[in-house]
Amino acid sequence: MREEKIHFHPSGPLIALVGNPNCGKTALFNRLTGSFQKVANYAGVTVERKEGRLITSLHIALRILDLPGTYSLYPRSLDERVTCDVLAGRAQGEKRPDVAVCVVDATNLRRSLRLVLAVQRQGLPCIVALNMSDEARLRGIHIDEQALSAELGMPVVSTVATATDGDSALRKLLDDPAILQLRANPESLSNATDNSGQQTHADHERVQVILRKLNLDHLVPDLKTERLDRFLLHPVFGPIMLVVLLFMIFQAMFSWAQVPMDFIKDTSDNLAVLVADLLPDNWLRSLIVDGVIKGAGSVVVFLPQILILFAFILILEESGYLPRAAYLLDRLMGSVGLSGRSFIPLLSSFACAIPGIIATRTIPNQRDRWVTMLIAPLMTCSARLPVYALLISAFIPQTRIWGVVELQGVIIFILYFAGIVGAMGVAWVLKRFTASGRQIRPLMMELPPYRLPVFRNILIGLWQRTQLFMSRVGGVIMVLTLALWFLASFPSAPAGASGAPIEYSIAGMIGHALAVVLAPIGFNWQIAIALVPGLAAREVAISSLGTVYALSTTSEVAQSLGPLIAENWSLPTALSLLAWYVFAPQCLSTIATIRRESGSWQLPVVVLVYLFALAYLASFITFRVATALL
Amino acid sequence: MHPTQSLSQIPIGQLARIVSVKQCAQMPDCARQLSELGFLPDEHIVVLRRTMPGSDPLLVRIGVSTFALRLAEAACVEVALGDGAY
């Protein structure tokens, strides 16, 4: 739970890697820098900044910057704007690169060369790295490096980022100190400011000429990918395959994560007991045990699930399937005014809404991005499961419907389904009743060729996302947990008080006040009080309920809370609380992440208000209908 | 010389060349974005599949890359049919 320090290496020369998305730029970056990498954000924007270090054979440390992928220097998304700003030397707190290495997909020179020309026009010394040169050769594309170098007026080397030593030619070039003395092509500077469509066409013509000279001017089929697509994008089999795949990912997420989650939970519980024994019984012990240790434990416990989900997403991304999933789902998402690109963030939100909201960065359209952040909290995250499990095991009998399906399982399914339907409903309303919603959303999504994922890249990606999650989320959650611990602990109970101490705290007072508002939806004051600390993380509400009912130890909560509430609450109250948990923003960390990622207060406030309203409405209906029927 | 038609209307597997990318009323930025992705005059293009219901989005291959385009986006691209199949 530590904030990641950003290490700048201000002394070394700065080399920037520029390239189209899917050109293997990040793989080449990993190959060049190995484990010397630091991931942070660019100043003022939520775009991931990756810097690494490469020691040349002359022991010069080069700083290597992996810029976000872009198709042109006319930015569409936030990521692309950062790339433009850095290359132009306009980025805040960022040194202008000394050399730009244009990473070029050798199988797709046509498009890559236009970007090379645009980068060259920025007045930076450039090197071209013809990446995936092995794949190009396999496909019968032969590129004459020397001829290309002469045409472009810059050094050209071939690389294979996925092979050991596949970067040797580029390393050799960077080894040479003369590379840093490279001058920008003087004629290229003349029209550096002209970035209009006319320039695109002029570049296009120049690229056409170069391709014709190198005899690379024809349409090349990709038979392997097309054969796979015939099956995976089939109108019937395609969606079936996708559903099966998602089902398997969910299965893995819940079953594989069980052991490490139990381990983390036990460790934090044991640690809490251990520390509690060592310290005298005062507020400091309560702060460390209930605030810090249990707070940290309640967050870290979800890391295994998040990691498993991320591993699958990374494998799908590397293999080229992910954009195809987005393609298959585009129709469905389009019907509620979103594009297929919202699929990945929403999928991540089933583990936890926070990485889901961070993943919305890949959505270029601002409106789509905000709507996705708006509905991401409605996906049933795994923090709701302990609450669902408690209520369902206490109130829903273990019977089968028609002798085949478990009633408890059906209820879980309904809760998941209610969240998805709610999210779709909200998106649909926004599409129907806002002007921007009725516009046609652009898609224009590239489907890269299928590739075998490289294990090393997946491990590096997983490590970086873990760091990002822990540093981004850790701080926020700790602060919120501590704040709520304070609310639940002070002021302490007066001497000779009969109820649980939490009743006399600030949280208790808030809870008693809330109970009046929550009475129409069937919540008693005990629930109302437990909901307040439950704002730190959803499942904390359970231990808070234990505290309210004066159960002292964790094991006691696990054993006796179920029967206790089954005795004290009515069935409509339990159902109403389940409905509440489907919709309510019972997680301030999510709200804080939305604030951070959207860069405004408007969106988090809207999320808070509409989710509470939706939750209240759902619980009200559930409670009234259940009371009338049961 | 074949007459030009829109990319959204040509049959699957029919080789074509892009003639122009025109402005679209519903999506003002569409033409520029398409050009930046490589939808430019004289490029070879072929529609790979339009299997989703309502044939939206459709899959096209241009040069050596494959793109998913909305029908409305494809309608902005004017093509001339070439000879032969892909």
Interface residues (C-beta under 8 A of the other chain):
Chain A: Y71 S72 Y74 R76 T107 N108 R110 R111 R114 I141 G197 T200 H201 H204 Q208 H218 L219 V220 P221 D222 T225 E226 D229 L233 H234 P235 G238 P323 Y327 L328 D330 R331 G334 G340 Q439 I440 R441 P442 L443 M444 M445 E446 L447 P448 P449
Chain B: L15 Q26 M27 D29 C30 A31 R32 Q33 L34 S35 E36 L37 G38 L40 P41 D42 E43 H44 I45 V46 L48 R49 T51 M52 P53 G54 D56 P57 L59 R61 I62 G63 V64 S65 T66 F67 A68 L69 R70 A72 E73 Y86
